[in-house]
Amino acid sequence: MSQCISVSWSTVDATYPAASVQVDKLSNHDLILRCQVGLRPDRAAFAELLRRYQTQVDRVLYHLAPDWSDRADLAQEVWIRVYRNIGRLQEPAKFRGWLSRIATNLFYDELRKRKRVVSPLSLDAPRTLDDGEIDWEIAGDTPGPEEELTTREFYDQLREAIADLPEVFRTTIVLREIEGMAYEEIAEITAVSLGTVKSRIARARSRLQTQLQSYLDT
C-alpha cells in the first residue's frame, strides 16, 4: 500500500479563517452537520473529516489506478469536490459511500479524458466460469497482529492480482469487496446493468482465485 496522500488546505480554501472549536471529539455525523452550516464548510470540522477519511480515498484510488503517478492530484481533487458539495449530502450516515463514489467518478472522468484504451492483460486462457456467488473475502490493508507474519505475502500477491485485472473487473471488485458497496450502487457508478455488475464481480473473483490458488491451498 502506498503512503497516505497528503492533501494541502491551500487546494481547498486558503483564506477561510480557522475555527476555534475543538472537533476531534465530535462524531462523524456531527462533523458533517457542522460542515453543512453556512455558506462554506467549517474549516476545523472539514479538516477533521479529511484526517479521518484521507486513508479511504487513498485506498480507493490506489486500487483503481495502481499505475497512475498522479494519484496525489486526484486525491486533492476528490476533497475539493467534497468541500464544494458536502452541503448537498442529505444523509450524513452515508458519507463514507458518498466519498467513495466521488473518488470513483473522478477516476472515470480522468479515464475518459485520457481516452485510455485498455488492452487485454496477460491472464490465463478463458475458462468456463460460474457467475453465481463465490465466497471471497478481501482483507483490509492492515491485518491483525496474529495474521501479519503468516499472511503478509498472500496480501501482497492479492493486491498485485487485483492490480492486474482489467479495468472493468478491478473497479467492480474494489467497490464491492473493499468498499462494501451494494450491487445497485456499483451499477449506478459504472453505468451498467445490475446483471453485468454481478457477472463482472463473479468473473473477477474467479480470476483472483485462479491466480492465487497456490496460496489458498496452503
N, C-alpha and C positions, 0 to 999 in steps of 0.2 A: 504493500500500500504506500502510495506516495505521501509525502508530508502534507499536513493540512495547509490549504492555501490561505495566505494572509490577505484579508480584504481591507483596504485603506478607507477610512472615513472620507477622505478627500474625493473619492469616487462617488460618494453618495450625497454628502452635503457638507461643504467646507465652512459654511457661515452660521449654521444653526447653533445657538448657544447651548452649552451643556447643562443638563438638568441637575439640580442639586439633590434630588430624591434618590435614595439608595434602592436599587431594584433587584439585587441579587437574591433577595429572599422571596420575591414575588413568584407566583405560579406562571406557567407559560400562558394560561388563559388571561391572567391579569395583565401580563406584559403586552399581549396583543390588543387588549382593550385600551391600554394607555396609548398605544401607537395609533389607534383609530380616533382619538380625540384631537380636535383641532385641524388646522389646515395641513399640517405636516406631522409625521410621526414624532413622538417624544424621543429625543436623541438617546437618552440613557436607556430607555426601555428597548429601543431598537438595537442598540449596541449589545445589550444582554441577549436578545434573541439571536443575533448574529453569532455571539460567542457560543451559545448552546447548540446551534444548528449548523455551524460552519462545516463541521466534520461530515454531516449528512450530505451537504451539497458537494463537497469534495469527493465523497464516496460515489455518488451518483455519476458525476462527470468522469471519474476515474474508470468506472466500469463501462460507460457508454463510449468514451473516447480515449482509450488507453494509449493510443499512439499520437495524440494531439499534444503539441508542445505549448499551446496557448490556453491550457485549461485554467490558469490563473486569471486570464482576461475574461473567460467565460464565467468563472465564479463571481467576479466583480459585477458582471452584467446581471447575473441572477439576483444579487442583492439590490442592485439598482431597481430592477423590476419589482422586487418585493417591496421596497421602500415606496415606490410610486403607486402600488396597487393594494397595499395591505388594508386600506380603508374599505375596499370592496369585498373583503372576505367576510361573509355573513356568519360563518360557523367557526369560531376560533378553535374548537376542538379538532377541526380538520386541517389545521395549519401544516402539519407535517406532510400530508399527502399533497396539499396545495403547493408547498415548496418544491416537492419532487416533480410535480407537473411543470412548474416553471422551469426547472433545470432541464427537464426532458424536452420541453417545447423549444427552449433556447438551442439545445443540441440539434434538433431537427431544423430549426431556422438556419443555423450555421451550415448544416449539411447541405441544405438546398442552395445556399449562397455559393458554396464551393463547387456545386454541381459534381459532387464526388461520385464516381462510378465504382461500385463495389464489385470486385472480381471474385469468382469462386476461390475460396481458400483451399489449401492442401489438407483435405479431410479424407476420411475413409470413404470407400465407394458407397453409393446409395444402398440402403438396406430397406427391407420391409419393416415398416415402423407401426407400432400400435399407438394410435392417437388418444388412447384412453389415459386416465390419470396414472401417474407414476409417483410413488412416494419418494421425494428427494428434498433433502434439507441442505441449503447452502449456508455455511457457517458465517458468522459475523467476522469483522476484521480483527477482533481481539478475542481469541479463545481463552477459556478459563485456565487458571494455573495448572490444574490437573491434566489438561489436554495439551498444553503448549509444546512440551517436548516431543510427544508422540504424534502430533498431528501437523506440526509446522510445515513439513514437506508436502503433505497432502493438500493443505490450503494454498500453498504457493502454486502447486500444479493446477488446482481448481481455478485460481484466478487467471492463470495462463490459458487454461482451456476456455474460460468464458471470453477472454480477450480474442481468442482465435475464431470464435463463432462469427458467422456473417452478421451484418448489422441488424437485420430484422429479428434474428433469433436472439442476439445478445440483448437488444433493447427489451424484448418481452420477458426474458428470463430474469433480467436485472430488476425490472419493475415488479414482477410477480414474487420472486423468491428472496430478493434482497430488500426491496422497499415494501413488500407486503401489500401491494395494490390489488384490488378486485379485478376480475377479468373485464368487467364493464368499464372500469376506469382506464385500463390499458387500451381497450378498443377505441375509446374516445380520444386518447392521446395519440395513438398511432394511426387513427383514421381507417381502420379496417373492421371487418365484421367480428362478432364475438366468436364465431366458429373458427375464423382464421387465427385469432389470438390463442385459442385453446390448442389448435394444431401446431402453431409455432412453438408454444411452450413445451408440448409433448415431444416435438422433434428436437428441440434444444436439450431437453433433459436426456433424451436418448443418445445424442451425440456426446454430451458430457459423460454419461455413464460408460459409453464405449471407450472414450479416451482415458478414463480414469479407472477402468475395470481392474487393472493390476493392483491399484491402491485399495479398491473396495474389497478385493479378495483377501487382502491381508489385514 
